[in-house]
Amino acid sequence: MSISKKVLKLRQSILKANTQINSIKVSGSLETSEEANIKYNRLLIEKAVCKKELESEKCSILRKFFNKFAHNPNKGKKLICDYFKS
């Protein structure tokens, strides 16, 4: 089973965000530095967006088609990561 380049790129971005988040946590500057806090929050949002895209990439074509036309009560609701997509 081959993994597409987009899936690999998303996994790499998630791993990169994880290492940056952990380095900010370990440094201990999260509570004292506003700049570190902003960077931490930005990384969390970036990681959430990547995870959501990865989840949608892993779905089969048939499932994507079904989800597009199926009744979904949460269809009108937006997630916080939806607001930060560029």
C-alpha positions as CSV (number, residue, x, y, z in Angstrom):
1,M,0.0,0.0,0.0
2,S,1.6,3.3,-1.1
3,I,1.2,6.4,1.0
4,S,0.6,9.6,-0.9
5,K,3.1,12.5,-0.6
6,K,0.4,14.7,0.9
7,V,-0.2,12.2,3.8
8,L,3.6,12.0,4.4
9,K,3.9,15.8,4.4
10,L,1.0,16.1,6.9
11,R,2.6,13.5,9.2
12,Q,5.9,15.4,9.0
13,S,4.2,18.6,9.9
14,I,2.4,17.0,12.8
15,L,5.7,15.6,14.1
16,K,7.5,18.9,13.6
17,A,4.7,20.7,15.5
18,N,4.9,18.1,18.3
19,T,8.7,18.6,18.7
20,Q,8.3,22.4,18.8
21,I,5.5,22.2,21.3
22,N,7.5,19.9,23.5
23,S,10.5,22.2,23.3
24,I,8.4,25.1,24.5
25,K,7.0,23.1,27.3
26,V,10.4,21.9,28.4
27,S,12.0,25.4,28.3
28,G,9.5,26.5,31.0
29,S,9.0,29.9,29.3
30,L,5.3,29.2,28.6
31,E,4.1,30.8,31.8
32,T,6.4,33.8,31.7
33,S,6.7,34.8,28.1
34,E,3.8,36.1,26.1
35,E,5.7,35.5,22.9
36,A,6.2,31.8,23.8
37,N,2.5,31.5,24.7
38,I,1.4,32.9,21.3
39,K,3.8,30.6,19.5
40,Y,2.5,27.6,21.5
41,N,-1.1,28.4,20.7
42,R,-0.3,28.9,17.0
43,L,1.5,25.5,16.9
44,L,-1.5,23.8,18.6
45,I,-3.9,25.2,16.0
46,E,-1.5,24.2,13.2
47,K,-1.3,20.7,14.6
48,A,-5.1,20.5,14.8
49,V,-5.5,21.6,11.2
50,C,-3.0,19.1,10.0
51,K,-4.7,16.3,12.0
52,K,-8.1,17.2,10.5
53,E,-6.6,17.2,6.9
54,L,-4.9,13.9,7.6
55,E,-8.1,12.3,8.8
56,S,-9.9,13.4,5.7
57,E,-7.1,12.1,3.5
58,K,-7.3,8.7,5.1
59,C,-11.0,8.3,4.2
60,S,-11.8,6.1,1.2
61,I,-13.4,7.7,-1.9
62,L,-16.6,5.8,-1.2
63,R,-16.8,7.1,2.4
64,K,-16.1,10.7,1.2
65,F,-18.9,10.4,-1.3
66,F,-21.3,9.1,1.4
67,N,-20.3,11.7,3.9
68,K,-20.9,14.4,1.4
69,F,-24.5,13.5,0.8
70,A,-25.5,11.9,4.1
71,H,-27.5,13.7,6.7
72,N,-25.1,15.1,9.2
73,P,-26.5,17.0,12.2
74,N,-23.1,18.7,12.8
75,K,-22.8,19.9,9.3
76,G,-23.5,23.5,10.1
77,K,-21.2,23.6,13.1
78,K,-17.6,24.9,12.6
79,L,-14.6,23.7,14.5
80,I,-12.0,26.1,15.8
81,C,-9.5,24.8,13.3
82,D,-11.8,25.8,10.4
83,Y,-11.4,29.4,11.2
84,F,-7.7,29.3,11.0
85,K,-7.3,27.6,7.6
86,S,-5.6,29.6,5.0
